[in-house]
Amino acid sequence: MPKSQEKNSSTAVRPIAPPPLSQHLREFASRPHAWAVLARNLIPVVGIYGFGWSAALAVFNYWFDGLTALAAIVAALVPRALRETQPKSTGVMSVAASVVRGVVTWFFLVGIVGLPYWIVLIPLHDLLLANELRGQIAQSPALWLTFGSLAASHCWKAFQSGYDEMPDKELKQRVRWDVYLLILRAIAMFVMAAHGLYFILVPLMALLLSYFEIWPEHALGAVFGDPSRLYEYDPDNSASSRPRR
């Protein structure tokens, strides 16, 4: 790897410490949508502690919301991936073959990229896999409509993002920005559940999701480095970019 590229890659993945609280407060005041984001994410908290909502249902909502958003992004990327990886010598594939290949690819990628969401089912199985929750969802058409609308909105947003037409550099940046935030969300659920914090999981998730939406650049920077240069990080070359001893 050239020295300039090595330097850019190492700089891009160097974590950036979040700014002080005073800067967060100034940025919060300068972003008109911040209050709306906070209010929307606090609705499950108010419902649980004020109106007796099921904690399991609220946690499932956070889990399902993140997983379907991730699955929608993958679905929006699959057509481009199939088009760019299809050998030209094989000619034009039939519509049925293309659909089957796309569905199989989608399932595979969701299984791999969404691994943190599958792993979090282990510490949260008492909540997310409980018979009471399954019965509550199965017997409520309103919940089916709610979760269906949630999934549909994620699909609409993903397919409207223009992934299929972006240049490669811009596509890497945008996809990594969106996917990394969703992965951080799943990891946060896993960490909180692993420490037995079920009773405050929902309020913590509400605050954390608000942070991710209001200050995504700070969340990404604290873990992945410069958020404006996520496209520079290449995991396949990360080992070769390390200085030799």
C-alpha positions in Angstrom: 0.0 0.0 0.0 1.4 3.5 -0.8 2.4 5.6 2.1 -0.2 8.3 1.4 -3.0 5.7 1.3 -1.7 4.0 4.4 -1.6 7.3 6.2 -5.2 8.2 5.1 -6.5 4.8 6.2 -4.9 4.9 9.6 -6.1 8.4 10.2 -9.7 7.6 9.1 -10.0 4.7 11.6 -8.4 6.6 14.6 -11.2 7.2 17.2 -12.2 10.7 17.8 -13.2 11.6 21.4 -16.7 13.2 21.6 -16.8 17.0 22.3 -17.6 18.3 25.8 -21.1 18.6 27.1 -21.2 22.3 26.4 -20.7 21.8 22.7 -23.4 19.1 22.7 -25.8 21.5 24.3 -25.0 24.2 21.8 -25.5 21.8 18.9 -28.7 20.6 20.4 -30.1 24.1 20.5 -29.0 24.8 17.0 -30.7 21.8 15.5 -34.5 22.4 15.2 -35.3 18.7 14.8 -33.5 17.7 18.0 -36.5 18.1 20.3 -38.8 16.2 17.9 -36.2 13.3 17.8 -36.0 13.2 21.6 -39.7 13.3 22.0 -40.3 10.5 19.5 -37.8 8.2 21.1 -39.2 8.9 24.6 -42.7 7.7 23.7 -42.1 4.1 24.7 -40.6 5.3 28.0 -43.7 7.4 28.8 -45.9 4.5 27.7 -44.2 2.0 30.0 -43.8 4.1 33.1 -47.0 6.2 32.6 -49.5 3.9 30.9 -48.4 0.4 31.8 -47.1 -0.6 28.4 -45.2 -3.9 28.1 -41.4 -3.5 28.4 -40.9 -6.5 26.2 -43.0 -4.9 23.4 -41.0 -1.7 23.7 -37.7 -3.5 23.5 -38.9 -5.6 20.6 -39.9 -2.4 18.8 -36.3 -1.1 19.1 -34.9 -4.4 17.9 -37.3 -4.8 15.0 -36.8 -1.2 14.0 -33.1 -1.5 13.7 -33.1 -4.9 12.0 -35.7 -3.9 9.4 -33.8 -0.7 8.6 -30.6 -2.8 8.1 -32.5 -5.3 5.9 -34.0 -2.5 3.8 -30.5 -1.0 3.1 -29.3 -4.4 2.0 -32.3 -4.9 -0.2 -31.6 -1.5 -1.9 -28.0 -2.6 -2.5 -28.7 -6.1 -3.9 -29.7 -5.0 -7.4 -26.5 -3.1 -7.9 -24.4 -5.9 -6.4 -26.0 -8.4 -8.8 -25.5 -6.2 -11.8 -21.9 -5.5 -11.1 -21.0 -9.1 -10.2 -22.8 -10.9 -13.1 -20.3 -12.3 -15.6 -20.9 -10.7 -19.0 -20.1 -14.0 -20.8 -23.2 -15.6 -19.3 -25.6 -13.2 -21.1 -28.8 -11.9 -19.7 -30.2 -13.9 -16.9 -33.9 -14.7 -16.8 -36.1 -12.7 -14.5 -36.9 -15.7 -12.3 -33.2 -16.6 -12.0 -32.3 -12.9 -11.1 -35.1 -12.8 -8.5 -33.9 -16.1 -6.9 -30.3 -15.0 -6.9 -31.3 -11.6 -5.4 -33.4 -13.2 -2.6 -30.6 -15.7 -1.7 -28.0 -12.9 -1.7 -30.3 -10.7 0.5 -30.8 -13.5 3.1 -27.1 -14.2 3.2 -26.1 -10.5 3.6 -28.8 -9.8 6.3 -27.6 -12.9 8.2 -24.0 -11.7 8.1 -24.3 -7.9 8.4 -27.2 -8.3 10.9 -25.2 -10.7 13.1 -25.2 -8.3 16.1 -29.1 -8.3 16.0 -29.1 -12.1 16.1 -26.6 -12.3 18.9 -28.5 -9.8 21.0 -31.4 -12.3 21.1 -29.3 -14.4 23.5 -29.2 -12.0 26.4 -32.7 -10.6 25.6 -34.4 -14.0 25.0 -36.5 -13.6 28.2 -38.0 -10.4 26.7 -38.0 -10.9 22.9 -38.8 -14.6 22.8 -41.4 -14.7 25.5 -44.7 -16.4 24.8 -46.5 -13.4 26.2 -44.9 -11.1 23.6 -45.6 -13.5 20.8 -49.2 -13.8 21.8 -49.6 -10.0 22.2 -48.3 -9.4 18.7 -50.2 -12.3 17.1 -53.5 -11.2 18.5 -53.2 -7.5 17.7 -53.9 -6.3 14.1 -52.9 -2.9 15.2 -49.4 -4.1 16.1 -49.1 -5.9 12.8 -50.1 -2.7 11.0 -47.6 -0.7 13.1 -44.6 -3.0 12.5 -45.6 -3.4 8.8 -45.7 0.3 8.4 -42.3 0.6 10.1 -40.8 -1.9 7.7 -42.4 -0.3 4.7 -41.1 3.1 5.7 -37.6 1.8 6.0 -37.8 0.2 2.6 -39.1 3.4 1.0 -36.4 5.4 2.6 -33.6 3.0 1.5 -34.8 2.8 -2.1 -35.2 6.5 -2.2 -31.6 7.1 -1.0 -30.2 6.6 -4.5 -27.7 3.9 -3.6 -28.0 2.4 -7.1 -26.8 5.6 -8.8 -24.1 6.8 -6.4 -20.4 6.8 -7.4 -18.4 4.1 -5.6 -16.7 6.5 -3.2 -20.0 8.2 -2.2 -21.7 4.8 -2.0 -19.1 3.5 0.5 -19.4 6.6 2.6 -23.2 6.6 2.7 -23.7 2.9 3.3 -21.1 2.7 6.0 -22.5 5.8 7.7 -26.0 4.2 7.8 -25.0 0.6 8.5 -22.4 1.4 11.2 -25.0 3.4 13.1 -27.4 0.5 13.0 -24.7 -1.9 14.2 -23.8 0.4 17.1 -27.4 0.4 18.0 -27.5 -3.5 18.2 -24.2 -3.5 20.2 -25.6 -1.1 22.7 -28.6 -3.3 23.3 -26.3 -6.3 23.8 -24.0 -4.4 26.3 -26.9 -3.2 28.3 -28.7 -6.5 28.4 -25.5 -8.4 29.3 -25.1 -6.3 32.4 -28.7 -7.2 33.5 -30.0 -3.7 33.1 -33.4 -4.8 31.8 -35.3 -2.4 34.1 -33.6 0.7 32.5 -33.0 -0.8 29.0 -35.8 1.2 27.4 -34.9 4.6 28.8 -31.2 4.0 27.9 -32.1 3.0 24.4 -34.4 6.0 24.0 -31.5 8.4 25.0 -28.9 6.4 22.9 -31.1 6.4 19.8 -31.7 10.1 20.2 -27.9 10.6 20.4 -27.4 8.6 17.2 -29.9 10.7 15.3 -29.0 14.1 16.7 -25.2 13.6 16.8 -24.4 10.7 14.3 -21.0 12.2 13.5 -19.9 12.1 17.2 -21.1 8.5 17.7 -19.4 7.3 14.5 -16.2 9.3 15.2 -15.9 7.8 18.7 -15.8 4.2 17.3 -14.8 4.3 13.6 -12.7 7.5 13.3 -13.3 10.5 11.1 -17.0 10.0 10.0 -16.5 12.0 6.8 -13.8 9.5 5.6 -15.4 6.2 6.4 -15.1 5.3 2.7 -11.3 5.1 3.1 -11.3 2.2 5.6 -10.7 -1.1 3.8 -11.0 -4.1 6.2 -9.3 -6.4 3.7 -6.2 -4.2 3.7 -6.2 -3.3 7.4 -3.6 -5.9 8.2 -1.3 -4.9 5.5 -1.6 -1.3 6.4 -0.1 -1.9 9.9 3.5 -1.0 10.3 5.9 -4.0 10.3 7.9 -4.7 13.4 
